[in-house]
Amino acid sequence: MSTCTLRQAPVVVGHAAGVATLTTFLIDTERFKYPERPIVFLSACYFIVSCGYLTRIFLGHDEIACDGKSIKYPSTGQSSCTMIFIMIYFFGMASSIWWVILSFTWFLAAGLKWGNEAISKHSQYFHLAAWLIPTVQTVSVLLRPAVDGDPVAGICYVGNTSVENLKNFVLAPLFMYLVVGTTFLMAGFVSLFRIRSVIKQQGGIGAGSKADKLEKLMIRIGIFSVLYTVPATIVIGCHLYEASYFEDWMTGLTCPCKVAPGLRQQPLYSVLMLKYFMALAVGITSGVWIWSGKTVDSWRRLWRRLFGSPDPTGAGQVLIKPRPPLPQPYATSGIGVPGSAAASLLATPYTQTVGSVASTSHHHLHHHVLKQAPLSHV
């Protein structure tokens, strides 16, 4: 296989999509509640995966994936190779688990009628599964050792020189995560269809608007699920293609005389490029959920807070409000304050606070006296 440079466009676009999603979450954290919050962590994982692909640009393809004129094998792995492997493999598997968690939380919300607070109470278990399982997988690969160089992408991964490692550490987990996540997703869709039919049968005031909102939610979830499952399925298919013909390619390189006529002696370059593109496209499409009017409103409020323009909605008001002016009698006289310090003390917020508390207490006392029952009723 010839060494070639991977096109940078999917990596850069995926990196930008991750930055946009994370920034939108940071400026409006209350908007992303369960069951939608796993989308943020999924985007964060793909953001780090794209950083792993971008790092090889600065370190160099040969420095990471090659050892002289040969591919890096598990016995020749170095620190830079291991670092790139952890960034791409660990966070790639973590993103797949966050996809499963996202489908599971949607099923809890749609199928079992769980609320946001009920789902968020189990968030620690979601994080435990999303970070512990990839840790076990990554440590298993490092202890084997099974990290090797990828001469096409210029990265270090697992299964580039071993079909067994490709099947055990890449194909099997990705296939399992995709099947489990899709199962929860379909179960949630079935529940949403049932709820929609019940709403239409019951009728009543507002039934049409509720059905329309539910249909919009179903369309959004459907688009997002298709944009994830299709690239993930294509990536698995490309890995199966490599696992099926790897031995033939190696035989063609080492023993050309044993190759049967008409047998392809090297992989299709287009299939390899499709694998890398679809692996990064999942990170790009994960930000589809934030493409809405709410995101525009969040950024507009941030802009107004930063540059001081007023917010007509009131959502971007500052917490510290200007103190009200002092009443005319107290502002012009020095009652209760000795000497010339009266004006300066009355101008402080402490005097206003004490005065307001006193005024409020006097008002409540006066109100209590007025509402007291006459003595003749006792």
C-alpha positions, 0 to 999 in steps of 0.5 A: 500500500502506498503512503498518501496524505489524507485530505484535511477537509473532513478533519477541519470541518469536524473540528469546527462542528465540535467547537460550535457544539461545545461553545453553544453548550457552555453559553447556555447549559440549561438548554441541554438537559436529558435526554439531549445532553449526551449529544454534547459529550458525543460532540466533545469526543469527536472534537478530541478525535479530530484533534488526534487527526490534526496532531499528525499534521504537526508531528508528521505522518512518518514520525507517527505511523512509520519506523524508517521505511516500514510501518510501526508494529506493536513492538516499535510503538513510541510515545507519539504513536501511543498518544495519537492512538489514545486520542482516536481510539479511546474517544472514538469508542466513548462517542459510540457509547454516548450514542447508546446512552443517548438512544437509551435516554430517549427511550426512557423519556418516550417509552417509559415517560421519564422526566428530565430530573428522573433521568439526570439522577442516573447521570453518574452511571451514564458517565461511569459506563461511557468512560470506564468501558473505553478505558478497559478497551484501551488498556487491553490494546496497550497491554497486548500490545496491538497498536500499529501504524496506519500508512494511509492516514498517518495515525496509530490505531489498532488492526492495521496489520492484524485481522484478529486485532481488527475484529476483536478491538474494532469491529466487535465493539462498534457493531455491538454499540450500533445494534444496541443503540439502534434497538433503543432508538426504534423502541423510542420511535414506536412509543412516540408513534403510539403517543401520537395516535392517542393524542389524535384519537382523544382530540380536544383543545390543543390536540392538533398543536401537541401532535404537530410538536411531537411530529417535529420532535420525531422528525428531528430525532429521525434525521439525527439518527439517520445521520449517525447510523448511516456513517457508522454502518459504512465505517463497519462495512469498510472495516469488514472489507479490510478484514476480508481481503487483508490476507490476499493483499499481504500474499500479493505483496510477499508472494506474488507467484501465489496470487490467483489471476484476477485477484486484487492485490491491493485495497481500493483507495476509494474505500479507505478514503470513505472509511476515514470520511465517514468516521469523521462525518459522524462528528460533523453530523452530531452537531445537527441537533443545535442547528435551530432558532434557539442556538441563534437566540443563545448567541444573540444574547451572548453578543448583547451581554458582551457588547452592552446592547439591550436585550428586549427579551430580558433574558440577558439582564445583569444580576446587579441592578442600579439602586433606586434614588433616595426619597427626597426628605432623606436625601436632602436632610441629615436626619439621624446622621451626625455632622457633614457625613450625612450625605456620604452615608446616605449615598451608600447602599447600606443606608438604603437597605436599612431604610428599606427594611425599616420602611417595610417593617413599619408598613407591615406593623401599620398593616397589622394594626389596621387588620387587628380585630376590635376589642368588642369581638374578644 
